[in-house]
Amino acid sequence: MTDDTKRWVTIQRTGAGRYVATNARGMKLALGGDEGFSPVELLLTALAGCTAADVDALTSRRAEPEEFQVEARGDKIRDESGNRMENLEVVFSVRFPAGDPGDAARAVLPDMVAKSHDRLCTVSRTVELATPIKTLIE
C-alpha cells in the first residue's frame, strides 16, 4: 500500500460517552451524547453517503435532481454471535425534472445504483465482503 491509499480518522474522548472524530483534513464530527451521532448511525451514514455520492455524480451530469434523498436502515440485534446490524438497506428517493435531461437521468438511475452497490461504493463493498479488522494497543 502507498500513502495515497491510506485513510484514517482519530477519535478523541471529550467526556463521559462523548467523542470527537477528526479526519486527515482536520474536519471534526461529534459522537455520542445528545449532540452526536452513535457509531451505528455513522455506519449507516457511511453506507448512504458513499452510494449517494456515486449515484449523484453520475446522474446529475444528465439533470439536476429536484429531490435526492438516500436512507440507510437496518436492525441492530444482539444474539449469541454478539452485537451487529442485519437487514441493511439503502433506499433512494430521487426525482428529476420533466423533459429530456430528466428522462436521461431517470433512465440511468437503476444502473448507477447497481454499479455503486456492485463495484463503486467502498463502504458497502467493505461491509459485504466482511473485511477483517485488526485491533492494536500502542
Backbone torsions as a table, in degrees:
resi	resn	phi	psi	omega
1	MET	NA	148.4	178.3
2	THR	-110.9	170.3	-179.7
3	ASP	-60.1	-29.5	-178.7
4	ASP	-75.9	-9.2	176.2
5	THR	-94.8	-15.7	-176.8
6	LYS	-74.6	135.9	173.2
7	ARG	-130.8	147.3	178.9
8	TRP	-157.8	156.8	167.4
9	VAL	-136.1	154.7	176.1
10	THR	-118.5	136.2	177.2
11	ILE	-108.6	125.1	178.9
12	GLN	-116.6	128.6	176.0
13	ARG	-71.8	129.8	179.5
14	THR	-114.3	-7.0	-179.4
15	GLY	171.3	-179.1	-179.1
16	ALA	-60.8	114.2	179.0
17	GLY	70.6	15.8	-177.7
18	ARG	-127.5	139.3	-175.4
19	TYR	-145.2	162.0	172.6
20	VAL	-128.6	128.4	174.5
21	ALA	-94.3	137.8	177.0
22	THR	-127.4	131.8	178.9
23	ASN	-96.8	-179.0	-176.5
24	ALA	-63.5	-24.0	179.6
25	ARG	-90.2	1.3	177.9
26	GLY	87.8	4.2	177.8
27	MET	-72.3	144.9	-177.1
28	LYS	-121.4	147.8	179.8
29	LEU	-142.6	128.6	-179.6
30	ALA	-77.9	140.2	175.7
31	LEU	-126.2	142.8	175.3
32	GLY	77.8	177.1	-178.2
33	GLY	63.4	-170.5	-178.4
34	ASP	-77.6	-23.3	-174.3
35	GLU	-101.1	-0.1	-175.7
36	GLY	-118.6	165.0	174.1
37	PHE	-75.5	147.4	171.2
38	SER	-82.0	160.0	176.9
39	PRO	-57.2	-37.4	177.9
40	VAL	-65.7	-40.8	176.5
41	GLU	-62.9	-35.3	177.2
42	LEU	-67.5	-38.0	175.7
43	LEU	-61.2	-47.6	178.6
44	LEU	-63.3	-38.8	177.0
45	THR	-62.1	-42.7	179.0
46	ALA	-64.0	-42.1	178.0
47	LEU	-61.5	-51.0	-178.5
48	ALA	-67.0	-43.0	-176.6
49	GLY	-66.0	-40.2	-179.0
50	CYS	-64.1	-51.2	-178.0
51	THR	-72.4	-31.9	175.9
52	ALA	-61.4	-44.3	-179.5
53	ALA	-63.0	-42.1	177.7
54	ASP	-59.8	-53.3	-174.7
55	VAL	-66.8	-41.9	180.0
56	ASP	-62.6	-43.7	-179.2
57	ALA	-58.9	-37.2	-175.4
58	LEU	-86.6	-35.9	-177.9
59	THR	-83.4	-34.6	-176.7
60	SER	-72.0	-9.7	171.9
61	ARG	-67.0	-25.5	-177.8
62	ARG	-93.4	-39.4	178.7
63	ALA	-160.0	143.5	175.5
64	GLU	-73.9	125.1	-177.9
65	PRO	-69.0	145.7	173.1
66	GLU	-83.8	-28.6	175.1
67	GLU	-143.3	136.3	176.9
68	PHE	-148.0	103.1	-179.6
69	GLN	-134.0	136.8	177.9
70	VAL	-128.7	127.8	178.7
71	GLU	-115.9	129.9	172.2
72	ALA	-107.0	135.7	-178.0
73	ARG	-149.5	163.0	178.6
74	GLY	-179.7	-179.2	-178.9
75	ASP	-108.6	126.1	174.2
76	LYS	-87.8	119.9	-177.2
77	ILE	-123.6	161.3	176.2
78	ARG	-135.4	121.2	176.7
79	ASP	-145.9	-163.3	-177.0
80	GLU	-62.4	-19.7	177.7
81	SER	-86.1	-9.5	-178.8
82	GLY	106.9	-173.6	180.0
83	ASN	-79.2	141.3	176.4
84	ARG	-170.3	172.2	175.1
85	MET	-102.2	141.2	174.5
86	GLU	-131.5	167.2	176.4
87	ASN	56.7	41.1	179.6
88	LEU	-68.3	135.2	178.1
89	GLU	-138.3	144.7	171.8
90	VAL	-120.9	118.7	-172.2
91	VAL	-116.2	123.2	179.0
92	PHE	-95.7	135.8	170.0
93	SER	-127.1	100.1	-171.8
94	VAL	-129.8	136.6	177.5
95	ARG	-134.9	129.9	178.5
96	PHE	-110.9	157.5	-178.9
97	PRO	-68.4	160.9	174.7
98	ALA	-66.5	155.5	177.2
99	GLY	112.1	175.4	-175.4
100	ASP	-59.6	-46.2	178.5
101	PRO	-60.9	-43.0	177.8
102	GLY	-63.6	-39.5	177.3
103	ASP	-62.3	-40.2	179.0
104	ALA	-64.8	-41.5	178.8
105	ALA	-66.4	-43.3	177.6
106	ARG	-61.5	-37.6	-178.1
107	ALA	-65.2	-36.4	-177.8
108	VAL	-91.2	-11.5	-176.2
109	LEU	-53.9	-51.5	-178.8
110	PRO	-60.3	-39.1	179.2
111	ASP	-67.4	-38.7	-180.0
112	MET	-67.7	-39.8	176.9
113	VAL	-62.9	-44.1	179.0
114	ALA	-63.8	-43.4	179.7
115	LYS	-63.6	-40.3	177.4
116	SER	-61.3	-48.0	-179.3
117	HIS	-63.4	-45.4	-171.8
118	ASP	-82.2	-22.7	-171.4
119	ARG	-146.2	-37.8	-167.0
120	LEU	-88.8	-40.9	-173.3
121	CYS	-75.0	108.1	-179.1
122	THR	-58.7	-38.7	-176.1
123	VAL	-67.4	-53.5	-177.9
124	SER	-67.0	-35.1	177.6
125	ARG	-63.2	-40.5	179.6
126	THR	-65.9	-43.6	179.2
127	VAL	-64.1	-47.5	-177.0
128	GLU	-67.6	-31.4	179.3
129	LEU	-84.2	-1.5	178.2
130	ALA	51.2	57.6	179.5
131	THR	-65.2	127.1	179.1
132	PRO	-61.9	149.1	178.5
133	ILE	-120.2	125.2	178.7
134	LYS	-98.0	130.6	174.7
135	THR	-109.9	139.2	-176.3
136	LEU	-131.1	155.9	170.8
137	ILE	-120.4	124.2	179.5
138	GLU	-93.1	NA	NA
